[in-house]
């Protein structure tokens, strides 16, 4: 008879941002669901999400009582996704937006209603309202299936990275330099704020200020999970881990606007996570050199944090070009003019390609990459069970 699986309360899942790339995370979660017993409870009592990863985090938190069912629901959502569920991308809408921006520039910003973003993502709000039942989150916290869930966003007035969290009473708010944790009851506004890519999607007003994509100025992506009590963390990234000594590339052609924009997005969504993972590795090595009794005597509030990372085995932007026809005519016109369908500019397209065929490709890759680390995942989950 198989022993029942029990999740340790200090195990966390971190889902990073990355626009349409977040479909990759679902593939990894499907592999985890396969490795667990059929009716196993949620293996991640602490869930942290940022940007599009926040949408996945909310879906898992909502379904924490039935982990496998929650993962399958996320997979269905991404596999059936269409661009019009996320933003208005018709040629008419984009021409209207372009005229609005041009008018604002010609008037020097003196107009009464200046543009707020390049794309209107009001369809995303309607889609999420139909998909996410936020009342289930508190029910799962009360039942013990979930300890805490956080969604990060950037305050445009304060410049602070704010982790909005909902959790058990013992989880306390925190404050550090340029980043704070605020207890709240999560709702649609937090998801819209966290996924509001700067300039691309409009900011969301919460309480006293407007908030945008949580990946911006998120200097410590692992911080919310650690503050909420995590000692073991699974991080699902959306970019291949960079080699230690990457080869320098020669480029004779001037970079396209899409190439420049893609690198800016990479710096927003990817660089801070890689830096924080390096930092936590150094801290763990330092702590290992200090005897526990010495740490206790010196009142050093430090503890090692076990981290397992799963990241794509190939660059996700290379998978976008076969699916360029999934964009609307207007988006093809707009992105093509920026150079997003050239090899060096496809990074931008990879963040905005919210469509079923591309999502299925990323889900398959995520599942494959996770199963390549099957033993490491089994050990990670087994450590859960042993607590």
C-alpha positions in Angstrom: 0.0 0.0 0.0 1.4 3.4 -1.0 2.0 5.9 1.8 -0.1 9.1 1.5 1.7 12.1 0.3 1.8 15.1 2.7 3.2 18.5 1.6 5.6 20.3 3.9 4.4 23.7 4.9 7.7 25.4 4.0 7.8 24.3 0.3 7.3 27.1 -2.2 6.7 27.4 -5.9 8.0 30.5 -7.8 6.4 31.3 -11.2 8.3 34.1 -13.0 7.0 36.5 -15.5 7.3 36.3 -19.3 4.1 37.1 -21.1 3.0 34.2 -23.4 6.2 32.3 -22.3 4.4 31.4 -19.0 2.7 28.5 -20.9 6.1 26.7 -20.4 5.4 26.6 -16.6 2.3 24.6 -17.2 4.2 21.9 -18.9 6.5 21.6 -15.9 3.4 21.4 -13.6 1.9 18.7 -15.7 5.1 16.6 -15.2 4.9 17.2 -11.4 1.2 16.1 -11.4 2.2 12.9 -13.2 5.0 12.2 -10.6 2.7 12.6 -7.7 0.0 10.1 -6.5 -3.3 10.7 -8.2 -5.1 12.4 -5.3 -2.0 14.0 -3.7 -2.6 17.4 -2.1 -1.0 20.6 -3.3 2.8 20.1 -3.0 3.4 23.8 -2.8 1.7 25.4 0.2 3.5 28.7 -0.7 2.9 30.0 -4.2 4.5 33.2 -5.7 3.7 34.6 -9.1 4.7 37.6 -11.1 3.3 39.0 -14.4 1.8 36.1 -16.4 3.2 33.8 -13.8 0.8 35.4 -11.4 -2.1 34.1 -13.5 -0.8 30.6 -13.2 -0.2 31.2 -9.4 -3.8 32.3 -9.0 -5.1 29.2 -10.8 -3.0 26.9 -8.6 -4.1 28.7 -5.4 -7.7 28.6 -6.5 -7.4 24.8 -7.0 -5.0 24.0 -4.2 -7.5 21.5 -2.8 -7.2 19.4 -6.0 -3.7 20.0 -7.4 -3.9 17.7 -10.4 -7.3 19.1 -11.4 -5.9 22.7 -11.0 -3.0 21.9 -13.3 -5.2 20.3 -15.9 -7.5 23.4 -15.9 -4.5 25.6 -16.4 -3.3 23.4 -19.3 -6.8 23.6 -21.0 -6.8 27.4 -20.5 -3.4 27.9 -22.3 -4.1 25.3 -25.0 -7.3 27.0 -26.0 -5.9 30.5 -25.7 -6.5 33.0 -28.5 -4.9 36.5 -28.9 -8.3 38.2 -28.7 -8.8 36.8 -25.2 -5.8 39.0 -24.1 -5.9 42.2 -26.1 -7.5 44.0 -29.0 -5.1 43.5 -31.9 -7.2 44.3 -35.0 -5.8 46.6 -37.7 -8.6 49.1 -36.9 -7.7 49.1 -33.2 -4.0 49.5 -33.8 -4.5 52.3 -36.3 -6.7 54.1 -33.8 -4.1 53.7 -31.1 -1.3 54.9 -33.5 -3.3 58.0 -34.4 -3.9 58.6 -30.6 -0.2 58.4 -29.9 0.7 60.6 -32.9 -1.8 63.2 -31.8 -0.5 63.3 -28.3 3.1 63.8 -29.6 2.0 66.6 -32.0 0.1 68.3 -29.2 3.0 68.0 -26.8 0.9 65.9 -24.3 -1.6 68.7 -23.9 -4.6 66.6 -24.8 -7.2 65.7 -22.1 -7.0 61.9 -22.7 -3.4 61.0 -23.5 -2.6 57.4 -24.5 -1.8 54.9 -21.7 -0.5 51.9 -23.6 0.0 50.5 -27.0 -2.5 47.7 -26.5 -5.9 47.5 -24.9 -6.0 44.4 -22.6 -9.6 44.8 -21.4 -10.4 41.3 -22.9 -7.9 39.9 -20.4 -9.9 41.3 -17.5 -13.1 39.7 -18.9 -11.3 36.4 -19.5 -9.9 36.2 -16.0 -13.2 37.1 -14.4 -14.7 34.1 -16.1 -11.7 31.9 -15.2 -10.5 32.7 -11.7 -12.7 32.3 -8.6 -10.8 34.3 -5.9 -13.2 33.1 -3.1 -11.6 29.6 -3.4 -8.2 31.0 -2.3 -9.3 31.8 1.3 -11.2 28.5 1.5 -8.0 26.6 0.6 -6.1 28.6 3.2 -8.7 27.9 5.9 -8.6 24.1 5.0 -4.8 24.0 5.2 -4.3 23.1 1.5 -2.5 26.5 1.1 -0.4 28.5 3.4 0.0 31.7 1.4 0.0 33.0 -2.2 1.6 36.3 -3.4 1.3 38.4 -6.5 4.0 41.0 -7.2 3.5 44.4 -8.8 5.4 47.6 -9.2 4.0 50.9 -7.7 4.6 53.6 -10.3 4.4 56.4 -7.7 6.4 54.8 -4.9 8.8 52.8 -7.1 8.4 49.9 -4.7 8.1 46.2 -5.6 5.0 45.2 -3.7 4.1 41.6 -3.0 0.4 41.4 -2.3 -0.2 38.3 -0.3 -3.1 36.4 1.1 -2.2 33.7 3.7 -2.6 32.1 7.1 -2.7 34.4 10.1 0.9 33.6 11.1 2.3 35.0 7.9 3.5 38.5 8.6 3.9 41.5 6.3 7.5 42.7 5.7 9.4 45.7 4.5 12.9 45.9 2.9 14.6 48.4 0.7 12.3 49.2 -2.3 10.2 46.0 -1.6 7.4 45.3 0.8 4.9 42.6 1.5 1.3 43.7 2.0 -1.5 41.5 3.3 -4.7 41.8 1.3 -7.6 39.8 -0.2 -6.5 39.1 -3.8 -8.7 40.1 -6.6 -8.7 40.7 -10.4 -6.9 44.1 -10.0 -3.8 42.4 -8.6 -3.6 40.1 -11.6 -4.1 42.9 -14.1 -1.5 45.0 -12.3 1.1 42.3 -12.1 0.7 41.4 -15.8 0.7 45.0 -17.1 3.8 45.0 -19.2 5.1 48.6 -19.3 3.9 50.7 -22.2 2.4 47.6 -23.8 -0.6 47.2 -21.3 -2.1 50.0 -19.1 -1.4 50.3 -15.4 -3.9 49.2 -12.8 -5.1 51.4 -9.9 -5.0 49.7 -6.5 -5.6 51.7 -3.3 -3.5 54.8 -3.6 -1.4 54.4 -6.7 -1.1 52.8 -10.1 0.7 49.5 -10.5 2.4 47.8 -13.4 4.2 44.5 -14.2 5.7 42.9 -11.1 8.9 41.9 -12.9 10.0 45.5 -13.1 12.4 46.4 -10.3 11.9 43.0 -8.7 15.4 42.8 -7.4 14.8 39.7 -5.3 12.2 37.4 -6.9 12.7 34.7 -4.2 12.2 37.2 -1.3 8.4 36.9 -1.0 8.6 33.1 -0.7 11.3 33.3 2.0 9.4 35.9 4.0 6.4 33.7 3.9 8.4 30.8 5.5 9.8 28.9 2.6 12.9 26.7 3.2 12.6 24.8 0.0 11.8 26.4 -3.4 11.1 25.2 -6.9 11.7 27.9 -9.4 10.2 27.6 -12.9 12.0 30.0 -15.3 11.1 31.0 -18.8 14.6 31.4 -20.3 17.5 28.9 -20.7 20.2 29.2 -18.1 23.0 31.3 -19.6 26.3 29.5 -20.1 29.2 30.6 -17.8 31.2 31.9 -20.7 28.8 32.8 -23.5 30.4 33.3 -27.0 30.4 36.8 -28.2 28.3 37.3 -31.4 29.2 39.5 -34.3 26.5 41.7 -35.7 27.0 44.0 -38.6 23.4 45.0 -39.1 21.9 47.8 -37.0 19.5 46.3 -34.4 15.8 46.5 -35.2 13.3 48.1 -32.8 12.0 44.6 -32.0 15.5 43.4 -31.1 16.1 46.4 -28.8 12.6 46.0 -27.2 13.2 42.2 -26.8 16.4 42.8 -24.9 14.7 45.4 -22.7 11.9 42.8 -21.9 14.6 40.2 -21.2 16.2 42.6 -18.7 12.8 43.1 -17.0 11.6 39.5 -16.9 14.8 37.4 -16.7 17.9 39.1 -15.3 16.7 39.7 -11.8 15.7 36.0 -11.3 19.1 34.8 -12.5 20.9 37.3 -10.2 18.8 36.3 -7.2 19.5 32.6 -7.8 23.2 33.4 -7.8 22.8 35.4 -4.6 20.9 32.6 -2.8 23.6 30.1 -3.9 26.3 32.3 -2.4 24.4 32.7 0.8 23.8 29.0 1.2 27.5 28.4 0.8 28.3 31.0 3.4 25.8 29.6 5.9 27.2 26.1 5.4 30.5 27.3 6.6 29.0 28.6 9.9 28.2 26.0 12.6 24.5 26.1 13.7 25.5 26.8 17.3 27.6 29.8 16.2 24.7 31.2 14.2 22.4 30.8 17.2 25.0 32.4 19.6 25.5 35.3 17.3 21.7 35.6 16.7 22.2 35.4 13.0 18.7 34.9 11.6 19.9 33.0 8.6 18.9 29.6 7.3 19.8 27.7 4.1 17.1 27.6 1.4 17.1 24.6 -0.9 16.4 25.7 -4.5 15.6 23.5 -7.5 15.3 25.4 -10.9 13.7 24.1 -14.1 14.3 26.3 -17.2 13.8 25.8 -20.9 16.3 23.7 -22.7 16.1 26.0 -25.8 15.4 29.6 -26.5 11.6 30.1 -26.6 11.8 32.9 -29.1 13.1 30.4 -31.7 9.8 28.6 -31.5 7.7 31.7 -32.5 8.4 32.1 -36.2 6.2 29.1 -37.4 3.2 30.7 -35.6 3.4 34.2 -36.8 0.1 33.7 -38.7 -1.6 33.2 -35.3 -1.2 37.0 -34.8 -4.0 39.2 -36.2 -3.4 41.1 -39.4 -3.0 44.2 -37.4 -0.4 42.7 -35.1 1.5 41.1 -38.0 1.6 44.5 -39.6 2.7 46.2 -36.4 5.3 43.6 -35.3 6.6 43.1 -38.8 7.3 46.8 -39.1 9.4 46.5 -35.9 11.3 43.5 -37.2 9.8 41.0 -34.7 9.6 38.3 -37.3 13.3 38.3 -38.0 15.6 35.9 -36.2 17.2 38.5 -33.9 13.9 40.3 -33.2 11.6 37.3 -32.4 12.1 37.8 -28.6 9.4 40.5 -28.6 7.0 38.2 -30.5 7.6 35.4 -28.0 6.2 37.6 -25.2 3.0 38.6 -27.0 2.1 35.3 -28.9 -0.9 34.3 -26.8 -2.3 31.5 -28.9 -3.1 27.8 -28.5 -0.6 26.3 -31.0 2.4 28.2 -29.5 1.2 27.4 -26.0 1.0 23.7 -26.7 4.6 23.8 -28.1 5.8 25.5 -24.9 3.8 23.1 -22.6 5.3 20.1 -24.4 8.8 21.6 -23.9 8.2 22.3 -20.3 6.9 18.7 -19.7 10.0 17.3 -21.5 12.5 19.5 -19.6 10.8 18.5 -16.2 11.0 14.8 -17.0 14.6 15.2 -17.9 15.0 16.2 -14.2 12.7 13.5 -13.1 15.0 12.1 -10.4 15.7 15.6 -9.0 12.0 16.3 -8.9 11.2 13.0 -7.3 13.8 13.7 -4.6 12.4 17.2 -4.1 8.8 15.9 -3.7 10.0 12.9 -1.6 11.6 15.4 0.8 8.2 17.0 1.0 6.7 13.7 2.0 9.3 13.0 4.7 8.5 16.1 6.8 
